[in-house]
Amino acid sequence: MNASQHAETHEVFNQVPPLDGANLYRADLPLQEWNKRFGGDWAEARIDAYGALAGGELMAAGFLANENKPQFKSHDRYGQRIDLVEYHPAYHQLMAAAIEHGIPSMPWTDPRPGAQVARAAMSYLHSQAEAGSGCPLTMTYASVPALKLQPDIAEIWLPKILSTRYDPRNLPIEQKSGATIGMAMTEKQGGTDVRANTTRAYPVGAGGPGQAYELVGHKWFCSAPMCDAFLTLAYTDKGLTCFLLPRHRPDGTRNELYIQRLKNKLGNCSNASSEVEYRGALAWMVGEEGRGVPTIIEMVALTRFDCMVGSSALMRQALTQASHHCAYRQVGGRVLNEQPLMQNVLADLALESEAALALTLRMGKALDQAADPQEDKLARLVIAVGKYWICKRAPAMINEAAECMGGAGYVEDSILPRLYREAPVNSTWEGSGNVQCLDVLRALSKEPGVLDALFAELGDGHGDARLKKHIDKLQADFSDSADIQYRARQLTEDVALALQAKLLLEAGNATVSDAFIASRLGAGGRVYGTLPRGIDVAALVARSTPFIE
């Protein structure tokens, strides 16, 4: 034997064809159906185009943006303080695509029925390619209702916020073709308890809504610090108040906003999160003085909705990768997705993913119909429910999907490690699990009609005895106020499952709804892949496996 015969030791076979370039919308039958069901079908051409973009060039950009983290530059080479964060070009590519396609602006610039649903569908696709860029996109989208509370400020800022031009230049707002908005709320000593904040606001002149103040203090988390302005909280003599703090002052000079450092995070690596100080930073009051929390809640409700969108998206991409892998990979001479135990696992993951999407887009419909008191009350409650439940379910679901791929799902060549690291951010950001469950109780106790709206939505079980039994128990549990805070997680989980089961039943696909109810409301197992007997797992697997054109 000569040396050249040893150059190749084996033939490469039993490998999975790449998904590179797949249209993520066309590969996702549940997304197509639920988008149409809740009124987003008029935007299908736009969503389809973004599906192609997300599965192609944006997917590739997502890997680059995460491999090349943002870099903080405190000073220039001449020793001047500049407080800049530099991003890889791939990050700017992702931001530009989303903004140019209207992801932060569509529901506000084209508020026809289904706009929130269609926008959520596009964000769902974008987050599968790269979730970190979703932070400034979400905050820009969510800032609009809060800023509208202060018309004089909105008149200056909204045209740039709603622009479909991405302009990352570090310039005053007057010189920009588009703007992005960030948020800075929490402080070291308080975290979620923003009423423990110590940042103070001092009026420059007369003071009051729309007027200029100088802010002195710090923020422990300031997301996306290269945004053009930030909604933030500070105390005046009348209490905690909301302000808009731009990066530049009216004379064009940099504002007294100082980045201390970037956070070294578990995931969300393409996005910069920072600690900042205000050293007399100029900001303008938004909304009523002393009513900062109710004002900024206008933004927080939508950012929490996007946590539902984002976690659902991460689960879907994990399912797409796992189901595609198992459709081709053979073990023991048989394709994995034809083997009963793997079918059980994949079908279970598919149920989790579709139920999350259904509840998320149902909340998109509620936001579209917010003028209806029933829908408004439902959104007030169920966004907190969904934010808790869907974001809690994502990490374990993604872990199971990675396991379906074996070692191939554990290495960084795969997207699964990034999805897994990304998943916890949505359950922590904008209030962790306990905060959401306490918010559920707060909505029920302080806002008349919320509980009635929930049970009107749930109905009587829609002909399914198992769901009716679950709803009846839920009503009894809510009527018992003893140690209700202690039971808040269980109550919130039961509400989420009831809503998901009801939505799947209404959609009319008995294979999906029967499997979900039997496994989630029955005596199911404690990990994925423990579906009861009698489930049409082959049909569920086929429904979730991407079709490659």
N, C-alpha and C positions, 0 to 999 in steps of 0.2 A: 504493500500500500504506500502511495506517495503522500506527502504532506497535504496536498490540496484536497485529498479525500476527507480530511478531518475538519475542513473549514465549516462545513454544515453538519450538525449532529442530528437534526431532526426536521421533519416536515411540520409546518404550522397548519393545524386543522382544528376543527371543533371550536372555532372562535366566532364571535358574534359580529355581524356586519355593523359598521358605524351608523349612528343616528345623525351624523353631521349634516346639517342643512335641512332637516325635517321641518315641515310646517307644523308648529306646535298647536295651532288651532285645528287644522285638519286631522291631526293625530289624536284629538281629544273629543270623542263623541259626547260624553257628558257635558262638556263645556258648551258645545254647539246647542244641545237640547235645552240646558238651563238658561242660557243667554236668551234664546228665543222665548222660552216660557215666561220670563219676567220682563219682556218688552225691549230687549236690546237688539232684536234681529234687524232693525233698520240700519244698524251700523255694521252688519256682518262683513261687508266688503272691506271696511277699515280694519276690523278685527282680524280678518283672514290675512290681509297684507302684513299686519304686525306679527301674526303668527309665523309667517315666513321669515321675517326679519329676526324675530327672537330666536328661532331655531337655527339660524344661519350666522350672520356676521355678529349679532349681539351675543350669542352664546360664546363665540370665540373671544370677543372683547371681554366678556365676563371673567374668563380665565386669566387674561392678561391684567385686568384691573385688580384682581385679588392677589396675583403674584407680585405686583408692584404697588405696595401700600403707599398711601399719601405721606408726604414728607413735610414736616414743619420747619419753616425758615423764619426765625425770630428777627434776624438782622440781615441787611444786605452787606456786600463786601466792603462798604465804606463805614460800617458801624451804625448805620441808621436803623432804628426799629421799624420793621415792616409788617410783622405778624401775618405772614402768608402761608397757605398750605398748597403745596404743589401736587398735582395729580398726574397719573399716567394718561397719555392720550386716549387710551381705551375707555377710561372713565368718562372723559368728555364726549366720546363717541356715544356712549350709552345715554348720557344726559341729553345730548342733542337729539337723538332719535326719539326719546320719550316726549320731550317738549315739542318737537316739530310735529309729532303725531297727536298732540293735544291731551296727553294723559293727565297733566295737572289742571287743564283748563276746560276740557270738553263739557262737563256738566254745567259750567257757568256761562260759557259762550254759546252753547247750543242746548238750552235746558228743555228739550222736548221729552215726552215720556220715554223712559228707558235709558236716559243719558247716564245716570249713575251706574246702572247695570252694565252698559256697554263700556264705560270707562273702567269699571272694576274688571271686566273681562280682559281689557288690554293691559291693565296693570298686572293681572294674574299671569299673563304671558311674559311680560317684561321681567317679573320677579323670578320666573323660572330660568331665565338667562343670567340674571345678575340681580341680587336682592339689595345689596348695599346702596346702590344709587337710588333705590326706592325711598330712602329716608328724606332727602331734600325734595324729591318729587311729591311725596305725601304731604310734607309740611307746607309746600307751596300751594298745593290743592286745598289743603285744610284751612289755610289762613284766611280764605276769602270771606266766610261768614263772620269771623271775628272782626276783620277790617271794615266790613260793611256797617258795623255798629258805630263807626266814626267816619261819616261821609267825607269830611274835608281831607282826611288822610287817605281814604279809599280813592278819592279823585286823583291823587298823585300817584299812588302805587298800583292800583288794580290794572291799569292799561299795560304796565310792564309785567305784572305777575301773570296776566292772561295772554300775554304774547306767545306766539309759537316760534319765537326766535330764542335760541340758547346763546347767551352772551356771558361767558365766564370771566370777562375782563374785570379787574379790580378798579372800578370807576364809580363816581357818584351816580345816583339813580338817573339824573337828568341826561347823562351821556350814554345810558344803556339802552339797548333795543329789547331787552328782556330781563327779568329779575327772578331770583329764587329767594324763598323765605325759610329761615330756620327757627329754632325754639330754644330758649334757655330758661328753665324753671327751677330745677332742684339745686339745693345747696348742701354743703358737707354735713351740717348738723341736722338736717331734716329729711333729705331724700324726698320720698313721696309726700311727706308732711310739709307741704309748701307754706303752711301758716307758721312754721318755725323759721322761715327765711329771715335774714337780717339785712338784706340789701335795702338801702334807703334812696328815696327820690326827692330831690329838692327843686322847687319851681324856679325857673329862670326869670319868669315875669309874674303875670297874674295867676297862672296855674289853672287847672281844670281840664276837662276833656278836650283833646286836640291840641293842648298847649305843650310847650317844651319844658323838660326837666333834665337835671343832671343826676345820674345814677352812680352810687358808690356802693360797692360790694363785690360779691363773687358768685359764680355758678359752677357747680360741681360737674354738671353735664351740659354742654352746649353742642348740639348735633349740627354737623355740616357747617363748620365755622367760616367757610368762604361764601356763604350765602350773602345776599345784599342787605338783608335786615333780619332782625330776630324779634319775635314776640317773647316778652319776658315779664317777670313779676318783680315788683319792689313796693316797699311800704311808703305811703305818705302819712300825713297826720290823721287821715280818715280810714286808714287800713290798707290791706294788700290790693294793689292796683296793677292793671295791665298796661304795658308800654310797647311801642314799636321802636326798636333801637337799630338805626342803620349803621353800616360800616363807615360811612363818610358823613361829615357835617355839611351844612348847606354851603359853606364857602369852598367845598371841595377837599378840605384837609381830612386826614384819617381821624376817625372818632377815637375816643379814649377807651377803646376795647382792647384788652391785652390777652392773648392766648398764653396760658402758662405751660401747657403740654398737651399732647394728644394721648388719648386713652389707648392702652395696649389691650385689645379686647379678645375674647374667645373666638369670635367670628366677626361678620360684618366688616371685613377687612378693607374693602375698597372705599368705604365711607369713613371720613374723619370725624371722630367725636373728641371733644376737648374740654379742658377746664379753662375758664376765663375770669378775668377781673374787670370791673368797671371802675375807672378812676376819674369820675366826673364825666362819664359817657352821656352824650346828648341823646335823649329819647323823647317820644311824644305819647301822651296819654291816649289810650284807646278805651272807649267806653266810660262808664260811670266810675268816679273816684271811690276807692274802697270796695269795689265790686270786681276785683281782678280775677278771682276764680270763676265766677259765672261768665265773665267775658271770655276767658281763654278756654272754657269748656266748649264754646262754640267750635274751637279748633280741635280740642282733644277728642270729641265724639267722632270726628272724621278720621283722625289718626288711629283711633282704636278700631274703626271699621277697616282701615287698611292693614292693621295687624291680622285681622281675619283673612283678608285677601292674600296677604303675604304668606301666612302659614299654610293656607290652602294650596297656594302655588308651589311651595316647597314640597308638600306632600305629593302633589300631582307629578312634579318632575322626578321625584324619587320613584314613584310608581311607574312612570313611563320608562325609566331606565331599567328597573327590575323586571317589568313585564316583557320588555323588548329582549333583554338578556335571556330570560327563561323561554322565550319563544324559539330560540335557536340553539341554545346550549344543551348538549346531550350528556347524560350521566347514565352509565350502565346500558348504553345503546338506545336510550329513550330520551326524547326532548323533555326538558324539565317541566314545562307547563302542561304536559299530558300526564304527569305523575300525581297521584291523588293527594299526597301530603303537601306538595308544592302548590297544587291547585287550591287547597284549603287556605294556605298562607296568602297567595296572590289575590284570591277572591275577597278575603278579609281586608286586605289593604285597599282594594278597590272600593269596598263599601265605605271605609273610613274617608277616603278621598272624595267620593261623590257626595256623601252626606255633608262634609265640610263645605264643599262648593255650593250645594243647594242652600244651606243656611246663609252663607255669605251673600249670594246673589239675591236671596229673599230680602236681606237687609238693604241691598242696593235698591230694590223696588220700594221698600219703605222710605228710603231717603228721597227717591223720586216723587213720592206721594206725601211728603212731609206736611203739606197743607191739610191733609185729612187727619183729624185728631186721633183716630184709631191708629193710623200708621205712625204718627209722631210718637205716641205713647209706646207703641210696640218697639220702635227703634230705640227709644230711650232705655228700655229694659234689655232688649235682646242683643244689642251691640255689646253690652257688658257681658252677657251670657256667652255669646259667641267668641268674644275676645278671650275669655277664660278658657272655654272648652277646646276650641280648635287649636289655640296656641299651646295648650297643655298636651294635646294628643300628638302634635307634630314630631317632637324628638324621638319618641319611641317608635312611631310609625316609620320614620326615615331610617332609624337603626335597623328595623326589620327588613326594609327594602334593600339596604346595603348587604345584609346577611344573605338575602336571596342570590346575590351575585358572588358570594364567597369572597376570596381575597381580592378579586377584581373590584369589588365595591369599597374596599378599605384603603386603596392607594390613591394618591393625589392625581393620578392620570384620569381617574373617574371624578365626576362632579359630586358623588355622594358624600365624601368627607366635608366638602364646603356646605352642602345642604344641611348636614348634621350640625356643624358648628354654627350655622346661621339660625337654626330653629329656635334656640332659647331666647334670642333677642326680642321676639314678638311677645313672649309671655312676660317679659320683664319691663320692656319699654311701655310708657304710658300707663303704668300701674300694674304691679305683679298680680298673681292669682288672687291673693287675699283681698287686694284693693278692689278687684272686679266683683268678687262675691259680696263684699260689703256695699259696693255701689248698687248691686242688684237689690239688696235689702233697703238701701236708702231710697231707691226709686219707688219701691213698693210702699214704703211707709210715708213718704213725703209728697208723692205725686198722685192725686186721686185718679182713679180709673185705669192705672197701669196694670193691676192684676186682672181686672175685667178684660182689658185689651188682650192680655196673654191668653186667657181661657176662651175668649171669643175666637182667637186665631186657632187654638188647638181643637176646638169643637168637641164632638162626642166620641172621637176615635175613628170616625170615617168608616164604620162598619167592621173594624178590627177589634176583637174582644181584648186582645193583649194590650193594645194601645189605650183602649178605654179604661182598662184596669189601672194602667200606669197613670193616666190623667186623673182618675178618681183619687188615687193615692196622693198625687201631687196636691190636689185641692185640700185634702185632709191635712197634709203636712204643712201647708201654708196657713191653715186655720189654727194651728197649734203654735203659739208664739213663745212657748217655753224653750229656753236655750237656743233660740233661732240663729243667733250669730255663730254658735258652735257648730250648727248644722248647715251653715251657709254654702259650703262647697258641695255637699250632697244635694241640696236643693237646686243649686245652679246646674249641676250635672244632669239631674233629672229633667229640668226644664229643657236643656239643650237636646237631650235624647228624644224627648217628646216632640219637640219642634222638628228635628231631623226626620223622625219616623213619619210624622204627619206630612211633611213636604214630599217625601219619597212615595208615600201612599197616593197622594193627590196626583203625582206625575203619571201614574198609571202603569209603570213598569213593575209588574208583580214579582218578577225574578229578583229585582233589586230590593223592593220594599219588604217582601217576605223574609229575605235573608237578613236584612238589617234588623227587623223587629225580632226575629227569632234569636238572633245572636246578641243584640243589645238590650232587649227588654226581657229576654228569657234567661235560661240558666247557662249562659255562655262561659267560656274559659277566661282566664286572666291575662293571656298573651294572645297575640295575633296567630291565626292558624288553628283556632279551636272552634270553628263553626260547627253547629249541630248537624246531624244527619239530615238528608233530604234537600239540601241546598243545591241548586244548579250551578255548581262552581265553574264548570266549563263555560257557561254563558257569561258569567261575571268576568272571568279572565279574558274572554274574547272581547268583551265590551271595553276593557281597560287597556288592551294591548294596542300600541300605535300601529296604524296602517302606513307602511312606507311606500310612497309613490315611486 
